[in-house]
């Protein structure tokens, strides 16, 4: 059971009927997408629990009266010359597959046109289960933010080690989704909903090694040295079904 299907259908209707995202100001870089998505959820009457700017995911949807409780992380990116401005996206402090009390989480990714304080039409939209991006659990929680003392000529400076992660966007993994509105779910879910039509399948193979650590020199010339270990689940294939509205 999932709210993602109803949310996807509501988002599809809003996108295809021209409901634009409205920036709070000309400098708004993230809230306009969250506001637009939250309005779709609220219109469905689903319980909505925003977590604030530093929270992850951005929104929890559902409660004891409207189970399940699911997380939704909202990302947006401008369209440049008909293509996404980047092939990947950044996630600050949080690994996009961190465990959330065993709750399912989704990545909501919106490509838009326009800039500044003007309305921003949605060009492409994808709601994807986070396992499409990463299935590892616990890595970011163990990777603490730390400062390293003893930097500078007097030894009283410090270097700040800050967590930030970069992953391919759903449109990099599913480039045929440009200009479309799509829902991507684990294949084992196999939803039987007549309002959805399967338009594709995505497969992702688990890597053979896992990045456990890395070391960095401060000479300005030496590249970081990664330290990897074999994965017990190496080579396993995760399959995802890609849906559009009928």
MIDOSE-1310 file (N, C-alpha, C; in nm, 2 decimals, decimal comma, always signed):
residues 246
xxxx	+0,09/-0,12/+0,00/+0,00/+0,00/+0,00/+0,09/+0,12/+0,00; +0,05/+0,22/-0,08/+0,14/+0,34/-0,10/+0,05/+0,46/-0,14; +0,09/+0,58/-0,09/+0,02/+0,70/-0,13/+0,08/+0,75/-0,27; +0,19/+0,69/-0,31/+0,26/+0,75/-0,42/+0,18/+0,75/-0,55
xxxx	+0,09/+0,65/-0,57/+0,01/+0,65/-0,69/-0,08/+0,77/-0,70; -0,16/+0,79/-0,59/-0,25/+0,90/-0,58/-0,18/+1,03/-0,60; -0,06/+1,05/-0,53/+0,01/+1,17/-0,54/+0,06/+1,19/-0,69; +0,11/+1,08/-0,75/+0,16/+1,09/-0,89/+0,05/+1,14/-0,98
xxxx	-0,07/+1,08/-0,97/-0,18/+1,12/-1,05/-0,22/+1,26/-1,03; -0,22/+1,31/-0,91/-0,25/+1,45/-0,88/-0,15/+1,54/-0,94; -0,02/+1,50/-0,93/+0,09/+1,58/-0,99/+0,08/+1,58/-1,14; +0,05/+1,47/-1,20/+0,03/+1,46/-1,34/-0,08/+1,56/-1,39
xxxx	-0,19/+1,56/-1,32/-0,30/+1,65/-1,36/-0,26/+1,79/-1,35; -0,19/+1,83/-1,24/-0,15/+1,97/-1,23/-0,04/+2,01/-1,33; +0,05/+1,92/-1,36/+0,15/+1,95/-1,46/+0,09/+1,97/-1,60; +0,00/+1,88/-1,64/-0,06/+1,88/-1,77/-0,17/+1,99/-1,79
xxxx	-0,22/+2,04/-1,68/-0,32/+2,15/-1,69/-0,25/+2,29/-1,67; -0,12/+2,29/-1,66/-0,04/+2,41/-1,65/-0,04/+2,48/-1,52; -0,04/+2,41/-1,41/-0,03/+2,47/-1,28/+0,12/+2,49/-1,25; +0,17/+2,61/-1,26/+0,31/+2,64/-1,25/+0,35/+2,65/-1,10
xxxx	+0,49/+2,63/-1,08/+0,55/+2,66/-0,95/+0,57/+2,81/-0,94; +0,54/+2,86/-0,82/+0,55/+3,00/-0,79/+0,66/+3,03/-0,69; +0,77/+3,09/-0,73/+0,88/+3,12/-0,63/+0,83/+3,22/-0,53; +0,88/+3,21/-0,41/+0,85/+3,30/-0,30/+0,91/+3,43/-0,32
xxxx	+1,03/+3,43/-0,39/+1,10/+3,55/-0,43/+1,19/+3,52/-0,55; +1,25/+3,62/-0,60/+1,34/+3,60/-0,72/+1,46/+3,52/-0,68; +1,49/+3,51/-0,55/+1,61/+3,43/-0,50/+1,57/+3,29/-0,45; +1,44/+3,26/-0,46/+1,40/+3,13/-0,42/+1,46/+3,02/-0,50
xxxx	+1,54/+2,93/-0,44/+1,60/+2,82/-0,52/+1,54/+2,68/-0,48; +1,46/+2,67/-0,38/+1,41/+2,54/-0,35/+1,26/+2,53/-0,30; +1,22/+2,64/-0,24/+1,08/+2,63/-0,18/+0,97/+2,63/-0,28; +0,99/+2,68/-0,40/+0,88/+2,68/-0,49/+0,84/+2,54/-0,53
xxxx	+0,94/+2,45/-0,54/+0,91/+2,31/-0,58/+0,84/+2,24/-0,46; +0,89/+2,26/-0,34/+0,83/+2,20/-0,22/+0,69/+2,25/-0,20; +0,66/+2,38/-0,23/+0,53/+2,44/-0,21/+0,43/+2,38/-0,31; +0,48/+2,36/-0,44/+0,39/+2,30/-0,54/+0,36/+2,16/-0,51
xxxx	+0,45/+2,08/-0,47/+0,43/+1,94/-0,43/+0,34/+1,93/-0,31; +0,36/+2,01/-0,21/+0,28/+2,01/-0,09/+0,14/+2,04/-0,12; +0,11/+2,13/-0,21/-0,02/+2,17/-0,25/-0,10/+2,05/-0,31; -0,02/+1,97/-0,39/-0,08/+1,85/-0,45/-0,12/+1,75/-0,34
xxxx	-0,04/+1,73/-0,24/-0,07/+1,64/-0,13/-0,18/+1,69/-0,05; -0,18/+1,82/-0,02/-0,29/+1,87/+0,06/-0,42/+1,86/+0,00; -0,43/+1,88/-0,14/-0,55/+1,87/-0,21/-0,61/+1,73/-0,20; -0,53/+1,63/-0,18/-0,58/+1,49/-0,16/-0,63/+1,46/-0,02
xxxx	-0,61/+1,56/+0,07/-0,65/+1,54/+0,20/-0,56/+1,45/+0,28; -0,44/+1,43/+0,24/-0,35/+1,34/+0,31/-0,28/+1,42/+0,42; -0,25/+1,35/+0,53/-0,17/+1,42/+0,64/-0,03/+1,46/+0,59; +0,01/+1,58/+0,61/+0,13/+1,63/+0,56/+0,22/+1,69/+0,67
xxxx	+0,34/+1,64/+0,68/+0,43/+1,68/+0,79/+0,56/+1,73/+0,74; +0,58/+1,86/+0,71/+0,70/+1,92/+0,66/+0,81/+1,91/+0,77; +0,94/+1,89/+0,73/+1,04/+1,88/+0,82/+1,13/+2,00/+0,83; +1,11/+2,10/+0,75/+1,20/+2,22/+0,76/+1,31/+2,20/+0,66
xxxx	+1,39/+2,31/+0,65/+1,49/+2,32/+0,55/+1,60/+2,21/+0,57; +1,64/+2,18/+0,69/+1,75/+2,09/+0,72/+1,70/+1,95/+0,73; +1,57/+1,92/+0,72/+1,52/+1,79/+0,74/+1,53/+1,70/+0,62; +1,53/+1,57/+0,64/+1,53/+1,48/+0,53/+1,44/+1,36/+0,57
xxxx	+1,34/+1,32/+0,49/+1,30/+1,39/+0,37/+1,23/+1,52/+0,40; +1,20/+1,59/+0,29/+1,14/+1,72/+0,31/+1,00/+1,71/+0,37; +0,93/+1,60/+0,34/+0,79/+1,59/+0,38/+0,76/+1,44/+0,42; +0,69/+1,42/+0,53/+0,63/+1,30/+0,56/+0,48/+1,31/+0,52
xxxx	+0,43/+1,20/+0,46/+0,29/+1,20/+0,42/+0,23/+1,08/+0,49; +0,11/+1,10/+0,55/+0,04/+0,99/+0,62/+0,06/+0,99/+0,77; -0,03/+0,92/+0,84/-0,02/+0,90/+0,98/-0,10/+0,78/+1,02; -0,13/+0,76/+1,15/-0,20/+0,64/+1,19/-0,33/+0,63/+1,13
xxxx	-0,40/+0,74/+1,09/-0,53/+0,73/+1,04/-0,53/+0,71/+0,88; -0,42/+0,75/+0,82/-0,40/+0,74/+0,68/-0,27/+0,67/+0,65; -0,26/+0,55/+0,68/-0,13/+0,47/+0,66/-0,12/+0,44/+0,52; +0,01/+0,42/+0,47/+0,13/+0,42/+0,55/+0,19/+0,56/+0,56
xxxx	+0,30/+0,57/+0,64/+0,37/+0,70/+0,64/+0,49/+0,68/+0,55; +0,50/+0,78/+0,46/+0,60/+0,77/+0,35/+0,68/+0,91/+0,35; +0,80/+0,90/+0,31/+0,88/+1,02/+0,30/+0,89/+1,07/+0,15; +0,90/+1,20/+0,13/+0,91/+1,26/+0,00/+1,02/+1,37/+0,00
xxxx	+1,12/+1,35/-0,07/+1,23/+1,45/-0,09/+1,21/+1,52/-0,22; +1,20/+1,65/-0,22/+1,17/+1,72/-0,35/+1,29/+1,79/-0,40; +1,32/+1,77/-0,52/+1,44/+1,83/-0,59/+1,39/+1,90/-0,72; +1,45/+2,01/-0,76/+1,42/+2,07/-0,88/+1,54/+2,12/-0,96
xxxx	+1,53/+2,13/-1,09/+1,64/+2,16/-1,17/+1,59/+2,24/-1,29; +1,67/+2,34/-1,33/+1,63/+2,42/-1,45/+1,66/+2,34/-1,58; +1,58/+2,37/-1,68/+1,61/+2,31/-1,82/+1,69/+2,42/-1,90; +1,79/+2,37/-1,96/+1,88/+2,45/-2,04/+1,89/+2,39/-2,18
xxxx	+1,85/+2,47/-2,28/+1,86/+2,42/-2,42/+1,79/+2,29/-2,44; +1,68/+2,27/-2,37/+1,60/+2,14/-2,38/+1,66/+2,03/-2,31; +1,76/+2,05/-2,22/+1,82/+1,94/-2,15/+1,83/+1,99/-2,00; +1,83/+1,89/-1,91/+1,86/+1,93/-1,77/+1,99/+2,00/-1,75
xxxx	+1,99/+2,10/-1,66/+2,12/+2,17/-1,64/+2,23/+2,09/-1,60; +2,20/+1,97/-1,53/+2,30/+1,88/-1,48/+2,25/+1,74/-1,50; +2,35/+1,65/-1,50/+2,31/+1,50/-1,50/+2,30/+1,44/-1,36; +2,34/+1,51/-1,26/+2,33/+1,46/-1,13/+2,28/+1,57/-1,03
xxxx	+2,26/+1,53/-0,91/+2,21/+1,63/-0,81/+2,28/+1,61/-0,68; +2,28/+1,71/-0,59/+2,35/+1,70/-0,46/+2,25/+1,68/-0,35; +2,30/+1,60/-0,25/+2,22/+1,58/-0,13/+2,31/+1,61/-0,02; +2,28/+1,71/+0,06/+2,36/+1,76/+0,17/+2,33/+1,68/+0,29
xxxx	+2,43/+1,63/+0,35/+2,43/+1,56/+0,48/+2,36/+1,43/+0,49; +2,27/+1,40/+0,39/+2,19/+1,28/+0,40/+2,21/+1,19/+0,28; +2,24/+1,07/+0,30/+2,25/+0,97/+0,20/+2,11/+0,94/+0,15; +2,08/+0,95/+0,02/+1,94/+0,93/-0,02/+1,87/+0,80/+0,00
xxxx	+1,93/+0,71/+0,07/+1,86/+0,58/+0,11/+1,88/+0,55/+0,26; +1,90/+0,65/+0,34/+1,91/+0,63/+0,48/+1,79/+0,57/+0,53; +1,79/+0,48/+0,63/+1,67/+0,42/+0,69/+1,59/+0,52/+0,76; +1,46/+0,51/+0,74/+1,37/+0,61/+0,80/+1,26/+0,53/+0,87
xxxx	+1,31/+0,46/+0,98/+1,21/+0,37/+1,06/+1,15/+0,27/+0,97; +1,22/+0,22/+0,87/+1,17/+0,12/+0,78/+1,06/+0,17/+0,69; +1,05/+0,30/+0,68/+0,95/+0,36/+0,59/+1,00/+0,38/+0,45; +0,91/+0,37/+0,35/+0,95/+0,39/+0,21/+0,97/+0,54/+0,19
xxxx	+1,06/+0,58/+0,11/+1,09/+0,72/+0,07/+1,10/+0,73/-0,08; +1,06/+0,85/-0,13/+1,05/+0,87/-0,27/+1,13/+1,00/-0,30; +1,19/+1,01/-0,42/+1,25/+1,13/-0,47/+1,16/+1,19/-0,57; +1,12/+1,31/-0,55/+1,03/+1,39/-0,64/+1,12/+1,48/-0,72
xxxx	+1,14/+1,47/-0,85/+1,23/+1,55/-0,93/+1,15/+1,62/-1,03; +1,17/+1,75/-1,03/+1,10/+1,84/-1,13/+1,20/+1,92/-1,21; +1,18/+1,92/-1,34/+1,25/+2,00/-1,44/+1,16/+2,12/-1,48; +1,21/+2,24/-1,48/+1,13/+2,35/-1,50/+1,20/+2,45/-1,60
xxxx	+1,11/+2,54/-1,65/+1,16/+2,65/-1,73/+1,13/+2,78/-1,66; +1,19/+2,89/-1,70/+1,17/+3,01/-1,63/+1,28/+3,04/-1,52; +1,28/+3,16/-1,47/+1,38/+3,20/-1,37/+1,33/+3,32/-1,30; +1,41/+3,36/-1,20/+1,38/+3,48/-1,12/+1,25/+3,46/-1,04
xxxx	+1,17/+3,56/-1,02/+1,05/+3,56/-0,95/+0,92/+3,52/-1,03; +0,94/+3,49/-1,16/+0,83/+3,46/-1,25/+0,79/+3,31/-1,23; +0,66/+3,28/-1,26/+0,61/+3,14/-1,25/+0,70/+3,05/-1,33; +0,72/+2,93/-1,28/+0,81/+2,83/-1,35/+0,73/+2,71/-1,39
xxxx	+0,70/+2,70/-1,52/+0,63/+2,59/-1,58/+0,71/+2,46/-1,56; +0,64/+2,35/-1,54/+0,71/+2,22/-1,52/+0,72/+2,15/-1,65; +0,84/+2,12/-1,69/+0,86/+2,05/-1,82/+0,86/+1,90/-1,80; +0,91/+1,85/-1,70/+0,92/+1,70/-1,67/+0,91/+1,68/-1,52
xxxx	+0,85/+1,56/-1,49/+0,83/+1,53/-1,35/+0,85/+1,38/-1,33; +0,92/+1,34/-1,23/+0,94/+1,20/-1,19/+0,93/+1,18/-1,04; +0,85/+1,08/-1,00/+0,85/+1,04/-0,86/+0,90/+0,90/-0,86; +1,02/+0,88/-0,80/+1,09/+0,75/-0,80/+1,12/+0,70/-0,66
xxxx	+1,09/+0,58/-0,64/+1,13/+0,52/-0,51/+1,28/+0,53/-0,49; +1,33/+0,57/-0,37/+1,47/+0,60/-0,35/+1,56/+0,48/-0,38; +1,52/+0,36/-0,38/+1,60/+0,25/-0,41/+1,66/+0,26/-0,55; +1,59/+0,33/-0,64/+1,64/+0,35/-0,77/+1,78/+0,43/-0,77
xxxx	+1,79/+0,51/-0,67/+1,92/+0,59/-0,65/+2,02/+0,52/-0,57; +1,98/+0,46/-0,46/+2,08/+0,39/-0,38/+2,00/+0,30/-0,28; +2,06/+0,18/-0,26/+1,99/+0,09/-0,17/+2,07/+0,07/-0,04; +2,19/+0,13/-0,03/+2,27/+0,11/+0,09/+2,20/+0,18/+0,21
xxxx	+2,23/+0,12/+0,33/+2,17/+0,18/+0,45/+2,28/+0,20/+0,55; +2,27/+0,32/+0,62/+2,36/+0,34/+0,73/+2,49/+0,41/+0,70; +2,53/+0,42/+0,57/+2,66/+0,48/+0,54/+2,67/+0,63/+0,59; +2,57/+0,71/+0,56/+2,57/+0,85/+0,59/+2,57/+0,87/+0,74
xxxx	+2,49/+0,78/+0,81/+2,48/+0,80/+0,96/+2,62/+0,77/+1,02; +2,69/+0,68/+0,97/+2,83/+0,65/+1,03/+2,93/+0,75/+0,99; +2,91/+0,81/+0,88/+3,00/+0,92/+0,82/+2,97/+1,05/+0,90; +3,04/+1,07/+1,01/+3,01/+1,19/+1,09/+3,07/+1,31/+1,03
xxxx	+3,01/+1,43/+1,06/+3,08/+1,55/+1,02/+3,18/+1,58/+1,13; +3,30/+1,62/+1,09/+3,41/+1,64/+1,19/+3,49/+1,76/+1,15; +3,56/+1,82/+1,24/+3,66/+1,92/+1,21/+3,80/+1,87/+1,26; +3,90/+1,90/+1,17/+4,03/+1,85/+1,20/+4,11/+1,97/+1,25
xxxx	+4,15/+1,96/+1,37/+4,23/+2,07/+1,44/+4,37/+2,08/+1,39; +4,44/+2,19/+1,42/+4,58/+2,20/+1,39/+4,62/+2,26/+1,26; +4,52/+2,32/+1,19/+4,55/+2,38/+1,06/+4,60/+2,52/+1,07; +4,68/+2,56/+0,97/+4,73/+2,70/+0,97/+4,86/+2,72/+1,04
xxxx	+4,92/+2,83/+1,01/+5,06/+2,86/+1,06/+5,07/+2,86/+1,21; +4,97/+2,89/+1,28/+4,97/+2,89/+1,43/+4,91/+2,77/+1,49; +4,86/+2,68/+1,41/+4,80/+2,56/+1,45/+4,67/+2,57/+1,53; +4,60/+2,69/+1,52/+4,48/+2,70/+1,58/+4,36/+2,71/+1,49
xxxx	+4,39/+2,68/+1,36/+4,28/+2,67/+1,26/+4,23/+2,53/+1,26; +4,13/+2,51/+1,17/+4,07/+2,37/+1,16/+4,01/+2,36/+1,02; +4,00/+2,24/+0,97/+3,94/+2,20/+0,85/+3,81/+2,14/+0,88; +3,70/+2,18/+0,81/+3,57/+2,13/+0,84/+3,54/+2,02/+0,73
xxxx	+3,51/+1,90/+0,78/+3,47/+1,79/+0,69/+3,32/+1,78/+0,69; +3,26/+1,81/+0,58/+3,12/+1,82/+0,57/+3,06/+1,72/+0,47; +2,96/+1,65/+0,51/+2,90/+1,55/+0,43/+2,82/+1,61/+0,31; +2,84/+1,56/+0,19/+2,76/+1,59/+0,08/+2,77/+1,48/-0,02
xxxx	+2,66/+1,44/-0,08/+2,66/+1,33/-0,17/+2,61/+1,37/-0,31; +2,65/+1,31/-0,41/+2,61/+1,34/-0,54/+2,57/+1,21/-0,61; +2,45/+1,21/-0,67/+2,39/+1,09/-0,74/+2,34/+1,13/-0,88; +2,32/+1,04/-0,97/+2,26/+1,07/-1,10/+2,11/+1,10/-1,07
xxxx	+2,06/+1,19/-1,15/+1,92/+1,22/-1,14/+1,83/+1,12/-1,21; +1,70/+1,10/-1,17/+1,62/+1,01/-1,24/+1,62/+1,02/-1,39; +1,64/+1,15/-1,44/+1,63/+1,17/-1,58/+1,76/+1,12/-1,65; +1,87/+1,11/-1,57/+1,99/+1,05/-1,63/+1,97/+0,90/-1,64
xxxx	+1,91/+0,84/-1,54/+1,88/+0,69/-1,55/+1,77/+0,66/-1,64; +1,68/+0,75/-1,67/+1,56/+0,72/-1,75/+1,55/+0,84/-1,85; +1,64/+0,86/-1,95/+1,64/+0,98/-2,03/+1,51/+0,99/-2,12; +1,44/+0,88/-2,14/+1,32/+0,89/-2,22/+1,21/+0,96/-2,14
xxxx	+1,23/+0,99/-2,01/+1,13/+1,06/-1,93/+1,13/+1,21/-1,95; +1,22/+1,26/-2,03/+1,22/+1,41/-2,05/+1,09/+1,45/-2,12; +1,02/+1,55/-2,06/+0,90/+1,59/-2,12/+0,78/+1,51/-2,07; +0,80/+1,42/-1,99/+0,69/+1,32/-1,94/+0,67/+1,34/-1,79
xxxx	+0,57/+1,27/-1,74/+0,54/+1,26/-1,60/+0,54/+1,11/-1,57; +0,63/+1,07/-1,48/+0,65/+0,93/-1,46/+0,66/+0,89/-1,31; +0,62/+0,77/-1,29/+0,63/+0,71/-1,15/+0,71/+0,58/-1,16; +0,82/+0,57/-1,08/+0,91/+0,46/-1,09/+0,90/+0,38/-0,95
xxxx	+0,86/+0,25/-0,96/+0,85/+0,17/-0,84/+0,93/+0,05/-0,85; +0,97/-0,01/-0,73/+1,03/-0,14/-0,73/+0,94/-0,25/-0,81; +1,00/-0,33/-0,89/+0,93/-0,42/-0,97/+0,84/-0,52/-0,89; +0,89/-0,55/-0,77/+0,82/-0,65/-0,68/+0,69/-0,59/-0,63
xxxx	+0,67/-0,46/-0,64/+0,55/-0,40/-0,59/+0,43/-0,44/-0,69; +0,47/-0,44/-0,82/+0,37/-0,47/-0,93/+0,23/-0,42/-0,90; +0,21/-0,29/-0,90/+0,08/-0,23/-0,87/-0,02/-0,27/-0,98; -0,14/-0,31/-0,95/-0,24/-0,34/-1,05/-0,35/-0,22/-1,04
xxxx	-0,32/-0,11/-1,10/-0,40/+0,00/-1,10/-0,44/+0,04/-1,24; -0,56/+0,04/-1,28/-0,60/+0,06/-1,42/-0,57/+0,20/-1,47; -0,53/+0,29/-1,38/-0,50/+0,43/-1,41/-0,35/+0,44/-1,45; -0,28/+0,33/-1,43/-0,13/+0,33/-1,47/-0,11/+0,24/-1,59
xxxx	-0,01/+0,28/-1,67/+0,03/+0,19/-1,78/+0,18/+0,18/-1,77; +0,24/+0,06/-1,77/+0,38/+0,04/-1,77/+0,44/+0,08/-1,90; +0,54/+0,17/-1,90/+0,60/+0,21/-2,02/+0,75/+0,17/-2,03; +0,80/+0,10/-1,93/+0,94/+0,06/-1,94/+0,98/-0,01/-1,81
xxxx	+1,10/-0,06/-1,81/+1,17/-0,13/-1,70/+1,31/-0,08/-1,69; +1,35/-0,05/-1,57/+1,49/-0,01/-1,54/+1,56/-0,12/-1,46; +1,68/-0,15/-1,49/+1,76/-0,24/-1,41/+1,89/-0,18/-1,36; +1,92/-0,20/-1,24/+2,04/-0,15/-1,18/+2,12/-0,26/-1,11
xxxx	+2,25/-0,27/-1,15/+2,33/-0,38/-1,09/+2,41/-0,33/-0,97; +2,41/-0,40/-0,86/+2,49/-0,36/-0,75/+2,64/-0,37/-0,78; +2,71/-0,27/-0,74/+2,86/-0,26/-0,77/+2,93/-0,37/-0,70; +3,05/-0,40/-0,74/+3,13/-0,51/-0,68/+3,21/-0,46/-0,56
xxxx	+3,23/-0,33/-0,54/+3,30/-0,28/-0,43/+3,22/-0,17/-0,36; +3,25/-0,15/-0,23/+3,18/-0,05/-0,15/+3,29/+0,05/-0,10; +3,26/+0,18/-0,12/+3,36/+0,28/-0,07/+3,34/+0,29/+0,08; +3,45/+0,25/+0,15/+3,45/+0,25/+0,30/+3,51/+0,37/+0,36
xxxx	+3,61/+0,42/+0,29/+3,68/+0,54/+0,34/+3,76/+0,61/+0,22; +3,82/+0,72/+0,25/+3,90/+0,79/+0,16/+4,00/+0,88/+0,23; +4,11/+0,90/+0,17/+4,21/+0,99/+0,24/+4,25/+1,11/+0,14; +4,28/+1,22/+0,20/+4,31/+1,34/+0,13/+4,44/+1,40/+0,18
xxxx	+4,52/+1,44/+0,08/+4,64/+1,52/+0,11/+4,61/+1,66/+0,09; +4,69/+1,75/+0,16/+4,67/+1,89/+0,15/+4,77/+1,97/+0,07; +4,84/+1,89/-0,02/+4,94/+1,95/-0,10/+4,89/+2,02/-0,23; +4,76/+2,00/-0,26/+4,70/+2,07/-0,37/+4,72/+1,99/-0,50
xxxx	+4,80/+1,88/-0,50/+4,83/+1,81/-0,62/+4,78/+1,67/-0,62; +4,78/+1,61/-0,50/+4,75/+1,46/-0,49/+4,60/+1,44/-0,49; +4,55/+1,35/-0,57/+4,41/+1,32/-0,58/+4,37/+1,24/-0,45; +4,24/+1,25/-0,41/+4,20/+1,17/-0,30/+4,22/+1,02/-0,33
xxxx	+4,25/+0,95/-0,23/+4,27/+0,80/-0,24/+4,15/+0,73/-0,18; +4,06/+0,66/-0,27/+3,95/+0,58/-0,21/+4,00/+0,45/-0,15; +3,93/+0,40/-0,05/+3,95/+0,27/+0,01/+3,82/+0,19/+0,00; +3,82/+0,09/-0,08/+3,70/+0,01/-0,11/+3,71/-0,13/-0,05
xxxx	+3,60/-0,19/-0,04/+3,59/-0,33/+0,01/+3,49/-0,41/-0,07; +3,51/-0,54/-0,09/+3,41/-0,62/-0,17/+3,27/-0,61/-0,10; +3,17/-0,62/-0,19/+3,03/-0,62/-0,14/+2,98/-0,76/-0,15; +2,91/-0,80/-0,04/+2,85/-0,93/-0,04/+2,73/-0,95/-0,14
xxxx	+2,67/-0,84/-0,17/+2,56/-0,84/-0,27/+2,60/-0,80/-0,41; +2,73/-0,81/-0,44/+2,78/-0,77/-0,57/+2,71/-0,84/-0,68; +2,68/-0,77/-0,79/+2,62/-0,82/-0,91/+2,47/-0,84/-0,90; +2,41/-0,83/-0,79/+2,26/-0,85/-0,78/+2,20/-0,74/-0,86
xxxx	+2,08/-0,77/-0,93/+2,01/-0,68/-1,01/+1,88/-0,63/-0,95; +1,86/-0,50/-0,94/+1,74/-0,45/-0,89/+1,66/-0,40/-1,01; +1,53/-0,44/-1,01/+1,45/-0,40/-1,13/+1,34/-0,31/-1,08; +1,31/-0,21/-1,17/+1,20/-0,11/-1,14/+1,11/-0,10/-1,26
xxxx	+0,98/-0,08/-1,23/+0,89/-0,06/-1,33/+0,86/+0,09/-1,35; +0,85/+0,14/-1,47/+0,82/+0,28/-1,50/+0,68/+0,29/-1,55; +0,60/+0,38/-1,49/+0,46/+0,40/-1,52/+0,43/+0,54/-1,57; +0,33/+0,55/-1,65/+0,27/+0,68/-1,68/+0,12/+0,66/-1,66
xx	+0,05/+0,77/-1,66/-0,10/+0,77/-1,65/-0,16/+0,72/-1,78; -0,26/+0,63/-1,77/-0,33/+0,58/-1,89/-0,40/+0,69/-1,97
